[in-house]
Amino acid sequence: MELEDQHRFQVEGVASAGGAQILLSCDRCPWTAVLDDPISFADLNQRAAEHTEVCQ
């Protein structure tokens, strides 16, 4: 994934009733991934890259 594509994503940590969650969202569309389990940076980047392919 290109560096400029990486800049369009936001990552937030939030507390919920079930524990902590990570929200990965795209600035170009309303897509948001809600991640309940721990995730590596590489896997987080992979999810963003997969979304980049379908969100042009």
Secondary structure as a PSIPRED ss2 file (coil, helix, strand):
# PSIPRED VFORMAT (PSIPRED V4.0)

   1 M C   1.000  0.000  0.000
   2 E C   1.000  0.000  0.000
   3 L H   0.000  1.000  0.000
   4 E H   0.000  1.000  0.000
   5 D H   0.000  1.000  0.000
   6 Q H   0.000  1.000  0.000
   7 H C   1.000  0.000  0.000
   8 R C   1.000  0.000  0.000
   9 F E   0.000  0.000  1.000
  10 Q E   0.000  0.000  1.000
  11 V E   0.000  0.000  1.000
  12 E E   0.000  0.000  1.000
  13 G E   0.000  0.000  1.000
  14 V E   0.000  0.000  1.000
  15 A E   0.000  0.000  1.000
  16 S E   0.000  0.000  1.000
  17 A C   1.000  0.000  0.000
  18 G C   1.000  0.000  0.000
  19 G E   0.000  0.000  1.000
  20 A E   0.000  0.000  1.000
  21 Q E   0.000  0.000  1.000
  22 I E   0.000  0.000  1.000
  23 L E   0.000  0.000  1.000
  24 L E   0.000  0.000  1.000
  25 S E   0.000  0.000  1.000
  26 C E   0.000  0.000  1.000
  27 D C   1.000  0.000  0.000
  28 R C   1.000  0.000  0.000
  29 C C   1.000  0.000  0.000
  30 P C   1.000  0.000  0.000
  31 W C   1.000  0.000  0.000
  32 T E   0.000  0.000  1.000
  33 A E   0.000  0.000  1.000
  34 V E   0.000  0.000  1.000
  35 L E   0.000  0.000  1.000
  36 D C   1.000  0.000  0.000
  37 D C   1.000  0.000  0.000
  38 P C   1.000  0.000  0.000
  39 I C   1.000  0.000  0.000
  40 S C   1.000  0.000  0.000
  41 F H   0.000  1.000  0.000
  42 A H   0.000  1.000  0.000
  43 D H   0.000  1.000  0.000
  44 L H   0.000  1.000  0.000
  45 N H   0.000  1.000  0.000
  46 Q H   0.000  1.000  0.000
  47 R H   0.000  1.000  0.000
  48 A H   0.000  1.000  0.000
  49 A H   0.000  1.000  0.000
  50 E H   0.000  1.000  0.000
  51 H H   0.000  1.000  0.000
  52 T H   0.000  1.000  0.000
  53 E H   0.000  1.000  0.000
  54 V H   0.000  1.000  0.000
  55 C C   1.000  0.000  0.000
  56 Q C   1.000  0.000  0.000
